[in-house]
């Protein structure tokens, strides 16, 4: 666990602008209760073993997951051609102005404000999925934030209070969990280079656990306030079987903000 902490601490300090992180990660727990983890012949976790399932036969997505690469935090469309991001003219202008980093101080993330969906899932800090029959909880190490994904068929109220992470409901399509998120406040950036969002943002995430240690994530961005049509990106996630989340209070000692270019966030 100590090695993972050292890597993430460096990435978080550079990418998230947070100078202070918890210490003593290697001694977080005096004893660790063994988990039901399939082992390979060499005694290491077998990440290629079959994906676990719940008692009702559904894929069990529970576990601590981490992006396979941090490039999607920088640019959510890293695997797309520039013309594949269907900006509206005003949104393209804003994204172009932010892309060179001259507006970094205006990024909500740099101000210890929530990174939003789907950006928070691409942050260089793991997150835990806790699965029950009617509810999925996502606990993020980044900024110690959490999401609820309701699986009980509820509908979002038309007058729901706009939020940073939105409101999420989900349903199963075969072995894929489809998560529908709406009700955003329009203040977040989709990535560090500054692709904008509006309060019309609608995010659809499709989680497919391929085996014990790997999960595919397909994300569709549907924001008619900033883009001319929905567009989709794909990311891959890796299970971290031998670690736990750490407390990460961004505002505890964030000293980078004064050194970033741009105007103070209003």
C-alpha positions as CSV (number, residue, x, y, z in Angstrom):
1,X,0.0,0.0,0.0
2,X,2.9,2.3,0.7
3,X,4.1,2.1,-2.9
4,X,0.7,3.0,-4.3
5,X,0.5,6.0,-1.9
6,X,3.9,7.4,-3.0
7,X,2.9,7.2,-6.7
8,X,-0.5,8.8,-6.1
9,X,0.9,11.5,-3.9
10,X,3.2,12.7,-6.6
11,X,0.5,12.6,-9.3
12,X,-2.0,14.3,-7.0
13,X,0.4,17.1,-6.1
14,X,1.1,17.8,-9.8
15,X,-2.3,17.2,-11.3
16,X,-4.7,18.3,-8.6
17,X,-2.7,21.2,-7.1
18,X,-2.9,19.8,-3.6
19,X,0.3,20.1,-1.6
20,X,-0.7,18.2,1.6
21,X,-1.6,14.6,1.7
22,X,-2.0,12.2,4.7
23,X,1.1,10.6,6.1
24,X,1.8,7.2,7.6
25,X,-0.1,5.3,4.9
26,X,2.1,2.2,5.4
27,X,0.8,2.0,9.0
28,X,-2.8,2.7,8.3
29,X,-4.0,-0.6,9.7
30,X,-2.4,-2.8,12.4
31,X,-4.0,-5.9,10.9
32,X,-5.6,-6.5,7.6
33,X,-8.4,-9.0,7.3
34,X,-7.7,-11.3,4.3
35,X,-10.1,-10.8,1.3
36,X,-11.5,-13.4,-1.0
37,X,-9.0,-12.8,-3.8
38,X,-8.1,-15.5,-6.3
39,X,-4.4,-16.2,-6.4
40,X,-2.2,-17.2,-9.3
41,X,0.4,-20.0,-9.0
42,X,3.0,-17.5,-7.8
43,X,0.8,-16.4,-4.9
44,X,0.0,-13.0,-6.4
45,X,-3.6,-11.8,-7.0
46,X,-4.9,-13.3,-10.2
47,X,-6.5,-10.3,-11.9
48,X,-7.4,-12.4,-14.9
49,X,-9.6,-14.8,-12.9
50,X,-13.4,-14.7,-13.6
51,X,-15.3,-11.7,-12.3
52,X,-17.2,-12.4,-9.1
53,X,-21.0,-12.4,-9.0
54,X,-23.6,-11.6,-6.4
55,X,-26.1,-14.1,-5.0
56,X,-28.6,-13.1,-7.7
57,X,-26.2,-13.7,-10.5
58,X,-25.3,-10.1,-11.2
59,X,-21.6,-9.1,-11.7
60,X,-20.2,-7.8,-8.5
61,X,-18.4,-4.6,-9.2
62,X,-17.3,-4.1,-5.6
63,X,-13.7,-3.2,-5.0
64,X,-11.2,-0.4,-5.2
65,X,-10.6,0.8,-8.8
66,X,-8.0,3.0,-10.4
67,X,-7.7,4.4,-13.9
68,X,-5.3,2.5,-16.0
69,X,-3.8,5.8,-17.2
70,X,-4.1,9.4,-16.0
71,X,-4.3,10.8,-19.5
72,X,-8.1,11.1,-19.4
73,X,-7.8,13.5,-16.5
74,X,-5.7,15.8,-18.6
75,X,-7.9,15.3,-21.7
76,X,-11.1,13.2,-21.6
77,X,-11.0,13.0,-25.4
78,X,-7.3,11.8,-25.5
79,X,-8.2,8.9,-27.8
80,X,-10.3,11.0,-30.2
81,X,-9.4,13.2,-33.1
82,X,-9.9,16.9,-32.3
83,X,-12.8,17.1,-34.8
84,X,-14.6,14.3,-33.0
85,X,-15.5,16.6,-30.1
86,X,-18.6,18.3,-31.3
87,X,-18.2,21.7,-29.7
88,X,-20.7,24.5,-30.1
89,X,-18.8,27.7,-31.2
90,X,-18.8,29.3,-27.8
91,X,-17.6,26.1,-26.1
92,X,-14.8,25.6,-28.6
93,X,-13.7,29.2,-27.9
94,X,-13.7,28.6,-24.2
95,X,-11.8,25.3,-24.5
96,X,-9.2,26.8,-26.8
97,X,-8.6,29.7,-24.4
98,X,-8.2,27.3,-21.4
99,X,-6.1,24.7,-23.3
100,X,-2.7,26.4,-22.8
101,X,-3.0,26.4,-19.0
102,X,-3.3,30.2,-18.7
103,X,-6.7,29.8,-16.9
104,X,-5.6,27.1,-14.5
105,X,-6.5,29.1,-11.5
106,X,-10.1,29.2,-12.7
107,X,-10.4,25.4,-12.7
108,X,-12.8,24.3,-9.8
109,X,-10.4,21.5,-9.1
110,X,-7.5,23.8,-8.3
111,X,-9.8,25.6,-5.9
112,X,-10.6,22.3,-4.1
113,X,-14.1,22.2,-5.5
114,X,-15.5,18.9,-6.8
115,X,-14.2,17.7,-10.1
116,X,-17.6,16.5,-11.3
117,X,-18.7,13.6,-13.3
118,X,-17.0,11.9,-15.2
119,X,-13.8,13.7,-14.5
120,X,-13.5,12.6,-10.9
121,X,-13.3,9.0,-12.0
122,X,-10.2,9.7,-14.1
123,X,-8.3,11.4,-11.2
124,X,-5.0,9.8,-10.1
125,X,-6.6,8.5,-6.9
126,X,-8.5,5.3,-6.5
127,X,-12.2,5.0,-5.7
128,X,-14.2,2.3,-4.1
129,X,-17.5,0.7,-5.4
130,X,-19.8,-0.6,-2.7
131,X,-22.6,-2.7,-4.3
132,X,-25.9,-3.6,-2.7
133,X,-29.1,-4.8,-4.3
134,X,-30.7,-1.4,-4.7
135,X,-27.8,1.0,-4.3
136,X,-24.3,1.5,-5.6
137,X,-22.0,3.8,-3.6
138,X,-18.8,5.3,-5.1
139,X,-16.3,6.5,-2.5
140,X,-13.6,8.7,-4.0
141,X,-10.3,9.2,-2.4
142,X,-9.9,12.4,-4.3
143,X,-11.3,15.2,-2.1
144,X,-13.0,12.5,0.0
145,X,-16.1,12.7,-2.1
146,X,-18.9,10.2,-2.6
147,X,-21.7,9.4,-5.1
148,X,-24.9,7.4,-4.8
149,X,-26.2,5.4,-7.8
150,X,-29.8,4.3,-7.1
151,X,-30.8,1.0,-8.6
152,X,-34.4,0.9,-7.2
153,X,-36.1,2.5,-10.2
154,X,-36.6,6.0,-8.8
155,X,-36.9,9.1,-11.1
156,X,-35.1,12.4,-10.7
157,X,-37.4,15.3,-9.7
158,X,-37.8,18.0,-12.3
159,X,-36.9,20.7,-9.8
160,X,-33.9,18.9,-8.2
161,X,-31.3,21.2,-6.8
162,X,-28.3,21.4,-9.2
163,X,-25.2,19.8,-7.8
164,X,-21.5,19.3,-8.6
165,X,-21.7,15.5,-9.0
166,X,-25.3,15.3,-10.2
167,X,-27.9,12.6,-9.4
168,X,-27.3,9.1,-10.6
169,X,-29.6,6.2,-11.3
170,X,-28.7,2.9,-12.7
171,X,-29.9,-0.3,-14.3
172,X,-28.5,-3.5,-15.6
173,X,-28.3,-4.4,-19.3
174,X,-27.0,-8.0,-19.2
175,X,-23.7,-7.9,-17.4
176,X,-23.3,-4.1,-17.9
177,X,-24.3,-1.5,-15.3
178,X,-25.7,1.6,-17.1
179,X,-25.6,4.7,-14.9
180,X,-27.6,7.8,-15.9
181,X,-26.5,11.1,-14.3
182,X,-28.3,14.5,-14.5
183,X,-29.0,17.5,-12.4
184,X,-25.5,19.1,-12.7
185,X,-24.7,22.7,-11.8
186,X,-22.7,23.4,-15.0
187,X,-19.6,24.7,-13.1
188,X,-17.3,21.8,-13.7
189,X,-14.7,21.2,-16.4
190,X,-14.7,17.9,-18.2
191,X,-10.9,17.8,-18.0
192,X,-7.8,19.8,-17.1
193,X,-7.6,21.4,-20.6
194,X,-10.9,22.9,-19.9
195,X,-13.7,21.5,-21.9
196,X,-16.8,23.2,-20.5
197,X,-20.1,21.9,-19.2
198,X,-23.5,23.5,-18.6
199,X,-26.5,22.6,-16.4
200,X,-27.9,20.6,-19.3
201,X,-25.2,18.0,-18.9
202,X,-26.3,14.4,-19.1
203,X,-23.7,11.6,-18.5
204,X,-24.2,8.0,-19.3
205,X,-21.6,5.5,-17.9
206,X,-21.5,1.9,-18.9
207,X,-19.5,-0.4,-16.5
208,X,-18.5,-3.9,-17.6
209,X,-16.3,-6.0,-15.4
210,X,-14.3,-8.2,-17.8
211,X,-12.6,-10.3,-15.2
212,X,-11.5,-10.1,-11.6
213,X,-9.1,-7.2,-12.0
214,X,-10.3,-5.3,-15.1
215,X,-13.3,-3.2,-16.0
216,X,-14.3,-1.3,-19.1
217,X,-15.9,2.1,-18.8
218,X,-17.8,3.7,-21.7
219,X,-18.8,7.3,-21.1
220,X,-21.3,9.3,-23.2
221,X,-21.3,13.1,-22.8
222,X,-24.7,14.6,-23.8
223,X,-24.7,18.3,-23.1
224,X,-26.8,20.2,-25.6
225,X,-25.8,23.5,-23.9
226,X,-22.1,23.1,-25.0
227,X,-22.0,20.4,-27.7
228,X,-23.9,19.8,-30.9
229,X,-24.5,16.0,-30.3
230,X,-23.7,13.3,-27.7
231,X,-20.1,11.9,-27.9
232,X,-18.5,8.9,-26.4
233,X,-15.1,8.0,-24.9
234,X,-13.8,4.8,-23.5
235,X,-11.6,4.2,-20.5
236,X,-10.3,1.1,-18.7
237,X,-10.0,0.5,-14.9
238,X,-7.8,-1.8,-12.9
239,X,-8.6,-3.3,-9.5
240,X,-6.3,-2.5,-6.6
241,X,-6.6,-5.7,-4.4
242,X,-4.1,-4.8,-1.7
243,X,-4.8,-1.2,-0.6
244,X,-7.4,1.0,1.0
245,X,-8.5,4.6,0.5
246,X,-6.8,7.4,2.3
247,X,-8.4,10.6,3.6
248,X,-7.7,13.5,1.2
249,X,-8.7,16.9,2.4
250,X,-7.7,19.2,-0.5
251,X,-8.2,22.5,1.3
252,X,-6.1,21.4,4.3
253,X,-2.8,22.8,2.9
254,X,-3.4,23.8,-0.7
255,X,-0.6,26.3,-1.5
256,X,-0.5,26.0,-5.3
257,X,-3.4,28.2,-6.1
258,X,-1.6,31.5,-5.7
259,X,1.0,30.3,-8.2
260,X,-1.4,29.3,-11.0
261,X,-2.2,31.7,-13.9
262,X,-5.7,33.1,-14.5
263,X,-8.3,35.1,-12.5
264,X,-9.5,34.1,-9.1
265,X,-12.6,31.9,-9.3
266,X,-15.7,33.9,-8.7
